[in-house]
Amino acid sequence: MTLKTFHLIFILFAIMGADLFGGWAVHEYRTTGDLGTLLLGIACLAGGMGLALYTIRFVRMMEQSKIP
């Protein structure tokens, strides 16, 4: 497994974790009404989106540099 492959897998797991936790926090807000969990959920979902954008940028950068 190359470092590039490991990096992609690690980032994809981080995206899944951030989105799952963000979804849980938003669901928890719907049941309890605690504003802190809503803000935490939004921050985690935004972080997951940021990681997805980073992944796209990383893949494009690796394609341009022709690193296997």
mmJSON file of the N, C-alpha and C atoms, coordinates in Angstrom:
{"data_MODEL":{"atom_site":{
"group_PDB":["ATOM","ATOM","ATOM","ATOM","ATOM","ATOM","ATOM","ATOM","ATOM","ATOM","ATOM","ATOM","ATOM","ATOM","ATOM","ATOM","ATOM","ATOM","ATOM","ATOM","ATOM","ATOM","ATOM","ATOM","ATOM","ATOM","ATOM","ATOM","ATOM","ATOM","ATOM","ATOM","ATOM","ATOM","ATOM","ATOM","ATOM","ATOM","ATOM","ATOM","ATOM","ATOM","ATOM","ATOM","ATOM","ATOM","ATOM","ATOM","ATOM","ATOM","ATOM","ATOM","ATOM","ATOM","ATOM","ATOM","ATOM","ATOM","ATOM","ATOM","ATOM","ATOM","ATOM","ATOM","ATOM","ATOM","ATOM","ATOM","ATOM","ATOM","ATOM","ATOM","ATOM","ATOM","ATOM","ATOM","ATOM","ATOM","ATOM","ATOM","ATOM","ATOM","ATOM","ATOM","ATOM","ATOM","ATOM","ATOM","ATOM","ATOM","ATOM","ATOM","ATOM","ATOM","ATOM","ATOM","ATOM","ATOM","ATOM","ATOM","ATOM","ATOM","ATOM","ATOM","ATOM","ATOM","ATOM","ATOM","ATOM","ATOM","ATOM","ATOM","ATOM","ATOM","ATOM","ATOM","ATOM","ATOM","ATOM","ATOM","ATOM","ATOM","ATOM","ATOM","ATOM","ATOM","ATOM","ATOM","ATOM","ATOM","ATOM","ATOM","ATOM","ATOM","ATOM","ATOM","ATOM","ATOM","ATOM","ATOM","ATOM","ATOM","ATOM","ATOM","ATOM","ATOM","ATOM","ATOM","ATOM","ATOM","ATOM","ATOM","ATOM","ATOM","ATOM","ATOM","ATOM","ATOM","ATOM","ATOM","ATOM","ATOM","ATOM","ATOM","ATOM","ATOM","ATOM","ATOM","ATOM","ATOM","ATOM","ATOM","ATOM","ATOM","ATOM","ATOM","ATOM","ATOM","ATOM","ATOM","ATOM","ATOM","ATOM","ATOM","ATOM","ATOM","ATOM","ATOM","ATOM","ATOM","ATOM","ATOM","ATOM","ATOM","ATOM","ATOM","ATOM","ATOM","ATOM","ATOM","ATOM","ATOM","ATOM","ATOM"],
"id":[1,2,3,4,5,6,7,8,9,10,11,12,13,14,15,16,17,18,19,20,21,22,23,24,25,26,27,28,29,30,31,32,33,34,35,36,37,38,39,40,41,42,43,44,45,46,47,48,49,50,51,52,53,54,55,56,57,58,59,60,61,62,63,64,65,66,67,68,69,70,71,72,73,74,75,76,77,78,79,80,81,82,83,84,85,86,87,88,89,90,91,92,93,94,95,96,97,98,99,100,101,102,103,104,105,106,107,108,109,110,111,112,113,114,115,116,117,118,119,120,121,122,123,124,125,126,127,128,129,130,131,132,133,134,135,136,137,138,139,140,141,142,143,144,145,146,147,148,149,150,151,152,153,154,155,156,157,158,159,160,161,162,163,164,165,166,167,168,169,170,171,172,173,174,175,176,177,178,179,180,181,182,183,184,185,186,187,188,189,190,191,192,193,194,195,196,197,198,199,200,201,202,203,204],
"type_symbol":["N","C","C","N","C","C","N","C","C","N","C","C","N","C","C","N","C","C","N","C","C","N","C","C","N","C","C","N","C","C","N","C","C","N","C","C","N","C","C","N","C","C","N","C","C","N","C","C","N","C","C","N","C","C","N","C","C","N","C","C","N","C","C","N","C","C","N","C","C","N","C","C","N","C","C","N","C","C","N","C","C","N","C","C","N","C","C","N","C","C","N","C","C","N","C","C","N","C","C","N","C","C","N","C","C","N","C","C","N","C","C","N","C","C","N","C","C","N","C","C","N","C","C","N","C","C","N","C","C","N","C","C","N","C","C","N","C","C","N","C","C","N","C","C","N","C","C","N","C","C","N","C","C","N","C","C","N","C","C","N","C","C","N","C","C","N","C","C","N","C","C","N","C","C","N","C","C","N","C","C","N","C","C","N","C","C","N","C","C","N","C","C","N","C","C","N","C","C","N","C","C","N","C","C"],
"label_atom_id":["N","CA","C","N","CA","C","N","CA","C","N","CA","C","N","CA","C","N","CA","C","N","CA","C","N","CA","C","N","CA","C","N","CA","C","N","CA","C","N","CA","C","N","CA","C","N","CA","C","N","CA","C","N","CA","C","N","CA","C","N","CA","C","N","CA","C","N","CA","C","N","CA","C","N","CA","C","N","CA","C","N","CA","C","N","CA","C","N","CA","C","N","CA","C","N","CA","C","N","CA","C","N","CA","C","N","CA","C","N","CA","C","N","CA","C","N","CA","C","N","CA","C","N","CA","C","N","CA","C","N","CA","C","N","CA","C","N","CA","C","N","CA","C","N","CA","C","N","CA","C","N","CA","C","N","CA","C","N","CA","C","N","CA","C","N","CA","C","N","CA","C","N","CA","C","N","CA","C","N","CA","C","N","CA","C","N","CA","C","N","CA","C","N","CA","C","N","CA","C","N","CA","C","N","CA","C","N","CA","C","N","CA","C","N","CA","C","N","CA","C","N","CA","C","N","CA","C","N","CA","C","N","CA","C","N","CA","C"],
"label_alt_id":[null,null,null,null,null,null,null,null,null,null,null,null,null,null,null,null,null,null,null,null,null,null,null,null,null,null,null,null,null,null,null,null,null,null,null,null,null,null,null,null,null,null,null,null,null,null,null,null,null,null,null,null,null,null,null,null,null,null,null,null,null,null,null,null,null,null,null,null,null,null,null,null,null,null,null,null,null,null,null,null,null,null,null,null,null,null,null,null,null,null,null,null,null,null,null,null,null,null,null,null,null,null,null,null,null,null,null,null,null,null,null,null,null,null,null,null,null,null,null,null,null,null,null,null,null,null,null,null,null,null,null,null,null,null,null,null,null,null,null,null,null,null,null,null,null,null,null,null,null,null,null,null,null,null,null,null,null,null,null,null,null,null,null,null,null,null,null,null,null,null,null,null,null,null,null,null,null,null,null,null,null,null,null,null,null,null,null,null,null,null,null,null,null,null,null,null,null,null,null,null,null,null,null,null],
"label_comp_id":["MET","MET","MET","THR","THR","THR","LEU","LEU","LEU","LYS","LYS","LYS","THR","THR","THR","PHE","PHE","PHE","HIS","HIS","HIS","LEU","LEU","LEU","ILE","ILE","ILE","PHE","PHE","PHE","ILE","ILE","ILE","LEU","LEU","LEU","PHE","PHE","PHE","ALA","ALA","ALA","ILE","ILE","ILE","MET","MET","MET","GLY","GLY","GLY","ALA","ALA","ALA","ASP","ASP","ASP","LEU","LEU","LEU","PHE","PHE","PHE","GLY","GLY","GLY","GLY","GLY","GLY","TRP","TRP","TRP","ALA","ALA","ALA","VAL","VAL","VAL","HIS","HIS","HIS","GLU","GLU","GLU","TYR","TYR","TYR","ARG","ARG","ARG","THR","THR","THR","THR","THR","THR","GLY","GLY","GLY","ASP","ASP","ASP","LEU","LEU","LEU","GLY","GLY","GLY","THR","THR","THR","LEU","LEU","LEU","LEU","LEU","LEU","LEU","LEU","LEU","GLY","GLY","GLY","ILE","ILE","ILE","ALA","ALA","ALA","CYS","CYS","CYS","LEU","LEU","LEU","ALA","ALA","ALA","GLY","GLY","GLY","GLY","GLY","GLY","MET","MET","MET","GLY","GLY","GLY","LEU","LEU","LEU","ALA","ALA","ALA","LEU","LEU","LEU","TYR","TYR","TYR","THR","THR","THR","ILE","ILE","ILE","ARG","ARG","ARG","PHE","PHE","PHE","VAL","VAL","VAL","ARG","ARG","ARG","MET","MET","MET","MET","MET","MET","GLU","GLU","GLU","GLN","GLN","GLN","SER","SER","SER","LYS","LYS","LYS","ILE","ILE","ILE","PRO","PRO","PRO"],
"label_asym_id":["A","A","A","A","A","A","A","A","A","A","A","A","A","A","A","A","A","A","A","A","A","A","A","A","A","A","A","A","A","A","A","A","A","A","A","A","A","A","A","A","A","A","A","A","A","A","A","A","A","A","A","A","A","A","A","A","A","A","A","A","A","A","A","A","A","A","A","A","A","A","A","A","A","A","A","A","A","A","A","A","A","A","A","A","A","A","A","A","A","A","A","A","A","A","A","A","A","A","A","A","A","A","A","A","A","A","A","A","A","A","A","A","A","A","A","A","A","A","A","A","A","A","A","A","A","A","A","A","A","A","A","A","A","A","A","A","A","A","A","A","A","A","A","A","A","A","A","A","A","A","A","A","A","A","A","A","A","A","A","A","A","A","A","A","A","A","A","A","A","A","A","A","A","A","A","A","A","A","A","A","A","A","A","A","A","A","A","A","A","A","A","A","A","A","A","A","A","A","A","A","A","A","A","A"],
"label_entity_id":["1","1","1","1","1","1","1","1","1","1","1","1","1","1","1","1","1","1","1","1","1","1","1","1","1","1","1","1","1","1","1","1","1","1","1","1","1","1","1","1","1","1","1","1","1","1","1","1","1","1","1","1","1","1","1","1","1","1","1","1","1","1","1","1","1","1","1","1","1","1","1","1","1","1","1","1","1","1","1","1","1","1","1","1","1","1","1","1","1","1","1","1","1","1","1","1","1","1","1","1","1","1","1","1","1","1","1","1","1","1","1","1","1","1","1","1","1","1","1","1","1","1","1","1","1","1","1","1","1","1","1","1","1","1","1","1","1","1","1","1","1","1","1","1","1","1","1","1","1","1","1","1","1","1","1","1","1","1","1","1","1","1","1","1","1","1","1","1","1","1","1","1","1","1","1","1","1","1","1","1","1","1","1","1","1","1","1","1","1","1","1","1","1","1","1","1","1","1","1","1","1","1","1","1"],
"label_seq_id":[1,1,1,2,2,2,3,3,3,4,4,4,5,5,5,6,6,6,7,7,7,8,8,8,9,9,9,10,10,10,11,11,11,12,12,12,13,13,13,14,14,14,15,15,15,16,16,16,17,17,17,18,18,18,19,19,19,20,20,20,21,21,21,22,22,22,23,23,23,24,24,24,25,25,25,26,26,26,27,27,27,28,28,28,29,29,29,30,30,30,31,31,31,32,32,32,33,33,33,34,34,34,35,35,35,36,36,36,37,37,37,38,38,38,39,39,39,40,40,40,41,41,41,42,42,42,43,43,43,44,44,44,45,45,45,46,46,46,47,47,47,48,48,48,49,49,49,50,50,50,51,51,51,52,52,52,53,53,53,54,54,54,55,55,55,56,56,56,57,57,57,58,58,58,59,59,59,60,60,60,61,61,61,62,62,62,63,63,63,64,64,64,65,65,65,66,66,66,67,67,67,68,68,68],
"pdbx_PDB_ins_code":[null,null,null,null,null,null,null,null,null,null,null,null,null,null,null,null,null,null,null,null,null,null,null,null,null,null,null,null,null,null,null,null,null,null,null,null,null,null,null,null,null,null,null,null,null,null,null,null,null,null,null,null,null,null,null,null,null,null,null,null,null,null,null,null,null,null,null,null,null,null,null,null,null,null,null,null,null,null,null,null,null,null,null,null,null,null,null,null,null,null,null,null,null,null,null,null,null,null,null,null,null,null,null,null,null,null,null,null,null,null,null,null,null,null,null,null,null,null,null,null,null,null,null,null,null,null,null,null,null,null,null,null,null,null,null,null,null,null,null,null,null,null,null,null,null,null,null,null,null,null,null,null,null,null,null,null,null,null,null,null,null,null,null,null,null,null,null,null,null,null,null,null,null,null,null,null,null,null,null,null,null,null,null,null,null,null,null,null,null,null,null,null,null,null,null,null,null,null,null,null,null,null,null,null],
"Cartn_x":[0.855,0.0,0.903,0.669,1.478,1.002,1.832,1.483,0.263,0.167,-0.979,-2.272,-2.255,-3.439,-3.811,-2.821,-3.079,-3.705,-3.171,-3.684,-5.141,-5.463,-6.84,-7.788,-7.386,-8.228,-8.43,-7.36,-7.432,-8.373,-8.27,-9.129,-10.584,-10.821,-12.199,-12.829,-12.045,-12.563,-12.821,-11.981,-12.194,-13.471,-13.733,-14.965,-16.177,-16.115,-17.242,-17.463,-16.392,-16.522,-17.11,-16.639,-17.159,-18.631,-18.999,-20.4,-21.312,-20.859,-21.671,-21.855,-20.775,-20.885,-21.74,-21.57,-22.387,-23.861,-24.162,-25.551,-26.133,-25.321,-25.782,-26.058,-25.156,-25.329,-26.585,-26.855,-28.066,-29.302,-29.249,-30.368,-30.551,-29.465,-29.537,-30.163,-29.845,-30.454,-31.97,-32.393,-33.836,-34.565,-33.888,-34.552,-34.438,-33.317,-33.128,-33.315,-33.078,-33.195,-31.982,-30.878,-29.659,-28.935,-28.761,-28.152,-26.682,-26.005,-24.597,-24.389,-25.279,-25.133,-25.433,-26.345,-26.611,-25.38,-24.758,-23.563,-22.428,-22.288,-21.275,-21.547,-22.797,-23.169,-22.89,-23.224,-22.971,-21.474,-20.702,-19.248,-18.655,-19.143,-18.634,-19.021,-20.241,-20.654,-19.866,-19.598,-18.777,-17.349,-16.842,-15.512,-15.444,-16.499,-16.559,-16.571,-17.287,-17.299,-15.929,-15.28,-13.928,-12.95,-13.072,-12.213,-12.493,-13.755,-14.085,-13.457,-13.516,-12.883,-11.37,-10.787,-9.355,-8.997,-9.829,-9.568,-9.565,-10.522,-10.565,-9.302,-8.902,-7.679,-6.452,-6.381,-5.251,-5.154,-6.285,-6.282,-5.838,-6.335,-5.933,-4.439,-3.937,-2.519,-1.671,-2.105,-1.359,-1.409,-2.524,-2.614,-1.678,-1.573,-0.706,0.764,1.11,2.526,2.931,1.983,2.238,2.925,2.565,3.088,2.191,2.755,1.917,1.236],
"Cartn_y":[-1.171,0.0,1.236,2.105,3.312,4.344,5.326,6.4,7.176,7.331,8.02,7.257,5.951,5.13,5.189,5.073,5.152,6.503,7.568,8.911,9.024,8.528,8.589,7.792,6.597,5.773,6.452,7.006,7.673,8.876,9.679,10.848,10.431,9.358,8.903,8.43,7.744,7.351,8.574,9.59,10.819,11.522,11.529,12.131,11.376,10.05,9.256,9.494,9.545,9.783,11.142,12.178,13.526,13.611,13.004,13.057,12.246,11.087,10.284,10.984,11.548,12.254,13.5,14.226,15.414,15.065,13.979,13.534,13.139,12.456,12.078,13.329,14.314,15.529,16.297,16.369,17.051,16.278,14.96,14.147,14.354,14.419,14.646,16.014,17.011,18.33,18.248,17.455,17.337,16.7,15.814,15.161,15.958,16.672,17.379,18.885,19.451,20.891,21.662,20.985,21.631,22.291,23.604,24.353,23.971,23.594,23.209,22.002,21.027,19.849,20.2,21.129,21.555,22.231,23.124,23.798,22.812,21.844,20.805,19.979,19.646,18.882,19.642,20.921,21.741,21.861,22.042,22.149,20.846,19.711,18.432,18.188,18.53,18.37,19.307,20.513,21.434,20.912,20.327,19.727,18.567,17.766,16.661,17.179,18.271,18.864,19.436,20.04,20.557,19.44,18.327,17.175,16.613,16.634,16.161,17.073,18.37,19.304,19.11,18.873,18.604,17.338,16.315,15.061,15.283,16.051,16.354,17.097,18.077,18.835,17.935,17.044,16.132,15.206,14.65,13.735,14.473,15.682,16.459,16.772,17.094,17.41,16.155,15.003,13.779,13.405,13.666,13.384,14.284,15.528,16.467,16.146,15.658,15.38,13.981,13.18,11.815,10.916,11.112,10.24,9.014,7.818,6.594,6.355],
"Cartn_z":[0.0,0.0,0.0,-0.954,-1.043,-0.018,0.182,1.106,0.595,-0.724,-1.319,-1.018,-1.203,-0.937,0.535,1.412,2.846,3.2,2.614,2.895,2.465,1.282,0.802,1.696,2.079,2.95,4.301,4.854,6.154,6.085,5.03,4.892,4.682,3.913,3.714,5.022,5.863,7.17,8.05,7.936,8.711,8.257,6.949,6.431,6.969,6.906,7.409,8.895,9.672,11.103,11.411,10.706,10.938,10.564,9.439,9.012,9.93,10.356,11.269,12.612,13.14,14.411,14.266,13.149,12.91,12.797,12.1,11.986,13.331,14.13,15.469,16.314,16.231,17.03,16.608,15.312,14.846,15.317,15.25,15.749,17.25,17.979,19.426,19.718,18.905,19.071,18.879,17.883,17.629,18.806,19.545,20.673,21.966,22.165,23.432,23.328,22.148,21.994,22.48,22.755,23.237,22.072,22.141,21.055,20.852,21.906,21.803,20.903,20.991,20.133,18.673,18.444,17.072,16.475,17.234,16.751,16.516,17.403,17.233,15.984,15.76,14.575,13.298,13.282,12.101,11.855,12.922,12.775,12.226,12.702,12.217,10.76,10.394,9.003,8.089,8.545,7.761,7.647,8.724,8.676,7.693,7.654,6.688,5.259,5.032,3.693,3.346,4.313,4.093,3.762,4.453,4.158,2.766,2.346,1.002,-0.052,0.161,-0.767,-0.783,0.389,0.47,-0.299,-0.207,-0.913,-2.422,-2.909,-4.341,-4.759,-3.976,-4.27,-4.235,-3.264,-3.132,-4.335,-4.772,-5.919,-7.18,-7.383,-8.559,-8.51,-7.341,-7.195,-7.501,-7.049,-7.298,-8.781,-9.457,-10.889,-11.683,-11.281,-11.99,-11.791,-10.608,-10.328,-10.776,-11.217,-11.74,-10.704,-9.438,-8.382,-8.299,-8.357,-8.328,-7.007],
"occupancy":[1.0,1.0,1.0,1.0,1.0,1.0,1.0,1.0,1.0,1.0,1.0,1.0,1.0,1.0,1.0,1.0,1.0,1.0,1.0,1.0,1.0,1.0,1.0,1.0,1.0,1.0,1.0,1.0,1.0,1.0,1.0,1.0,1.0,1.0,1.0,1.0,1.0,1.0,1.0,1.0,1.0,1.0,1.0,1.0,1.0,1.0,1.0,1.0,1.0,1.0,1.0,1.0,1.0,1.0,1.0,1.0,1.0,1.0,1.0,1.0,1.0,1.0,1.0,1.0,1.0,1.0,1.0,1.0,1.0,1.0,1.0,1.0,1.0,1.0,1.0,1.0,1.0,1.0,1.0,1.0,1.0,1.0,1.0,1.0,1.0,1.0,1.0,1.0,1.0,1.0,1.0,1.0,1.0,1.0,1.0,1.0,1.0,1.0,1.0,1.0,1.0,1.0,1.0,1.0,1.0,1.0,1.0,1.0,1.0,1.0,1.0,1.0,1.0,1.0,1.0,1.0,1.0,1.0,1.0,1.0,1.0,1.0,1.0,1.0,1.0,1.0,1.0,1.0,1.0,1.0,1.0,1.0,1.0,1.0,1.0,1.0,1.0,1.0,1.0,1.0,1.0,1.0,1.0,1.0,1.0,1.0,1.0,1.0,1.0,1.0,1.0,1.0,1.0,1.0,1.0,1.0,1.0,1.0,1.0,1.0,1.0,1.0,1.0,1.0,1.0,1.0,1.0,1.0,1.0,1.0,1.0,1.0,1.0,1.0,1.0,1.0,1.0,1.0,1.0,1.0,1.0,1.0,1.0,1.0,1.0,1.0,1.0,1.0,1.0,1.0,1.0,1.0,1.0,1.0,1.0,1.0,1.0,1.0,1.0,1.0,1.0,1.0,1.0,1.0],
"B_iso_or_equiv":[0.0,0.0,0.0,0.0,0.0,0.0,0.0,0.0,0.0,0.0,0.0,0.0,0.0,0.0,0.0,0.0,0.0,0.0,0.0,0.0,0.0,0.0,0.0,0.0,0.0,0.0,0.0,0.0,0.0,0.0,0.0,0.0,0.0,0.0,0.0,0.0,0.0,0.0,0.0,0.0,0.0,0.0,0.0,0.0,0.0,0.0,0.0,0.0,0.0,0.0,0.0,0.0,0.0,0.0,0.0,0.0,0.0,0.0,0.0,0.0,0.0,0.0,0.0,0.0,0.0,0.0,0.0,0.0,0.0,0.0,0.0,0.0,0.0,0.0,0.0,0.0,0.0,0.0,0.0,0.0,0.0,0.0,0.0,0.0,0.0,0.0,0.0,0.0,0.0,0.0,0.0,0.0,0.0,0.0,0.0,0.0,0.0,0.0,0.0,0.0,0.0,0.0,0.0,0.0,0.0,0.0,0.0,0.0,0.0,0.0,0.0,0.0,0.0,0.0,0.0,0.0,0.0,0.0,0.0,0.0,0.0,0.0,0.0,0.0,0.0,0.0,0.0,0.0,0.0,0.0,0.0,0.0,0.0,0.0,0.0,0.0,0.0,0.0,0.0,0.0,0.0,0.0,0.0,0.0,0.0,0.0,0.0,0.0,0.0,0.0,0.0,0.0,0.0,0.0,0.0,0.0,0.0,0.0,0.0,0.0,0.0,0.0,0.0,0.0,0.0,0.0,0.0,0.0,0.0,0.0,0.0,0.0,0.0,0.0,0.0,0.0,0.0,0.0,0.0,0.0,0.0,0.0,0.0,0.0,0.0,0.0,0.0,0.0,0.0,0.0,0.0,0.0,0.0,0.0,0.0,0.0,0.0,0.0,0.0,0.0,0.0,0.0,0.0,0.0],
"pdbx_formal_charge":[null,null,null,null,null,null,null,null,null,null,null,null,null,null,null,null,null,null,null,null,null,null,null,null,null,null,null,null,null,null,null,null,null,null,null,null,null,null,null,null,null,null,null,null,null,null,null,null,null,null,null,null,null,null,null,null,null,null,null,null,null,null,null,null,null,null,null,null,null,null,null,null,null,null,null,null,null,null,null,null,null,null,null,null,null,null,null,null,null,null,null,null,null,null,null,null,null,null,null,null,null,null,null,null,null,null,null,null,null,null,null,null,null,null,null,null,null,null,null,null,null,null,null,null,null,null,null,null,null,null,null,null,null,null,null,null,null,null,null,null,null,null,null,null,null,null,null,null,null,null,null,null,null,null,null,null,null,null,null,null,null,null,null,null,null,null,null,null,null,null,null,null,null,null,null,null,null,null,null,null,null,null,null,null,null,null,null,null,null,null,null,null,null,null,null,null,null,null,null,null,null,null,null,null],
"auth_seq_id":[1,1,1,2,2,2,3,3,3,4,4,4,5,5,5,6,6,6,7,7,7,8,8,8,9,9,9,10,10,10,11,11,11,12,12,12,13,13,13,14,14,14,15,15,15,16,16,16,17,17,17,18,18,18,19,19,19,20,20,20,21,21,21,22,22,22,23,23,23,24,24,24,25,25,25,26,26,26,27,27,27,28,28,28,29,29,29,30,30,30,31,31,31,32,32,32,33,33,33,34,34,34,35,35,35,36,36,36,37,37,37,38,38,38,39,39,39,40,40,40,41,41,41,42,42,42,43,43,43,44,44,44,45,45,45,46,46,46,47,47,47,48,48,48,49,49,49,50,50,50,51,51,51,52,52,52,53,53,53,54,54,54,55,55,55,56,56,56,57,57,57,58,58,58,59,59,59,60,60,60,61,61,61,62,62,62,63,63,63,64,64,64,65,65,65,66,66,66,67,67,67,68,68,68],
"auth_comp_id":["MET","MET","MET","THR","THR","THR","LEU","LEU","LEU","LYS","LYS","LYS","THR","THR","THR","PHE","PHE","PHE","HIS","HIS","HIS","LEU","LEU","LEU","ILE","ILE","ILE","PHE","PHE","PHE","ILE","ILE","ILE","LEU","LEU","LEU","PHE","PHE","PHE","ALA","ALA","ALA","ILE","ILE","ILE","MET","MET","MET","GLY","GLY","GLY","ALA","ALA","ALA","ASP","ASP","ASP","LEU","LEU","LEU","PHE","PHE","PHE","GLY","GLY","GLY","GLY","GLY","GLY","TRP","TRP","TRP","ALA","ALA","ALA","VAL","VAL","VAL","HIS","HIS","HIS","GLU","GLU","GLU","TYR","TYR","TYR","ARG","ARG","ARG","THR","THR","THR","THR","THR","THR","GLY","GLY","GLY","ASP","ASP","ASP","LEU","LEU","LEU","GLY","GLY","GLY","THR","THR","THR","LEU","LEU","LEU","LEU","LEU","LEU","LEU","LEU","LEU","GLY","GLY","GLY","ILE","ILE","ILE","ALA","ALA","ALA","CYS","CYS","CYS","LEU","LEU","LEU","ALA","ALA","ALA","GLY","GLY","GLY","GLY","GLY","GLY","MET","MET","MET","GLY","GLY","GLY","LEU","LEU","LEU","ALA","ALA","ALA","LEU","LEU","LEU","TYR","TYR","TYR","THR","THR","THR","ILE","ILE","ILE","ARG","ARG","ARG","PHE","PHE","PHE","VAL","VAL","VAL","ARG","ARG","ARG","MET","MET","MET","MET","MET","MET","GLU","GLU","GLU","GLN","GLN","GLN","SER","SER","SER","LYS","LYS","LYS","ILE","ILE","ILE","PRO","PRO","PRO"],
"auth_asym_id":["A","A","A","A","A","A","A","A","A","A","A","A","A","A","A","A","A","A","A","A","A","A","A","A","A","A","A","A","A","A","A","A","A","A","A","A","A","A","A","A","A","A","A","A","A","A","A","A","A","A","A","A","A","A","A","A","A","A","A","A","A","A","A","A","A","A","A","A","A","A","A","A","A","A","A","A","A","A","A","A","A","A","A","A","A","A","A","A","A","A","A","A","A","A","A","A","A","A","A","A","A","A","A","A","A","A","A","A","A","A","A","A","A","A","A","A","A","A","A","A","A","A","A","A","A","A","A","A","A","A","A","A","A","A","A","A","A","A","A","A","A","A","A","A","A","A","A","A","A","A","A","A","A","A","A","A","A","A","A","A","A","A","A","A","A","A","A","A","A","A","A","A","A","A","A","A","A","A","A","A","A","A","A","A","A","A","A","A","A","A","A","A","A","A","A","A","A","A","A","A","A","A","A","A"],
"auth_atom_id":["N","CA","C","N","CA","C","N","CA","C","N","CA","C","N","CA","C","N","CA","C","N","CA","C","N","CA","C","N","CA","C","N","CA","C","N","CA","C","N","CA","C","N","CA","C","N","CA","C","N","CA","C","N","CA","C","N","CA","C","N","CA","C","N","CA","C","N","CA","C","N","CA","C","N","CA","C","N","CA","C","N","CA","C","N","CA","C","N","CA","C","N","CA","C","N","CA","C","N","CA","C","N","CA","C","N","CA","C","N","CA","C","N","CA","C","N","CA","C","N","CA","C","N","CA","C","N","CA","C","N","CA","C","N","CA","C","N","CA","C","N","CA","C","N","CA","C","N","CA","C","N","CA","C","N","CA","C","N","CA","C","N","CA","C","N","CA","C","N","CA","C","N","CA","C","N","CA","C","N","CA","C","N","CA","C","N","CA","C","N","CA","C","N","CA","C","N","CA","C","N","CA","C","N","CA","C","N","CA","C","N","CA","C","N","CA","C","N","CA","C","N","CA","C","N","CA","C","N","CA","C","N","CA","C","N","CA","C"],
"pdbx_PDB_model_num":[1,1,1,1,1,1,1,1,1,1,1,1,1,1,1,1,1,1,1,1,1,1,1,1,1,1,1,1,1,1,1,1,1,1,1,1,1,1,1,1,1,1,1,1,1,1,1,1,1,1,1,1,1,1,1,1,1,1,1,1,1,1,1,1,1,1,1,1,1,1,1,1,1,1,1,1,1,1,1,1,1,1,1,1,1,1,1,1,1,1,1,1,1,1,1,1,1,1,1,1,1,1,1,1,1,1,1,1,1,1,1,1,1,1,1,1,1,1,1,1,1,1,1,1,1,1,1,1,1,1,1,1,1,1,1,1,1,1,1,1,1,1,1,1,1,1,1,1,1,1,1,1,1,1,1,1,1,1,1,1,1,1,1,1,1,1,1,1,1,1,1,1,1,1,1,1,1,1,1,1,1,1,1,1,1,1,1,1,1,1,1,1,1,1,1,1,1,1,1,1,1,1,1,1]
}}}
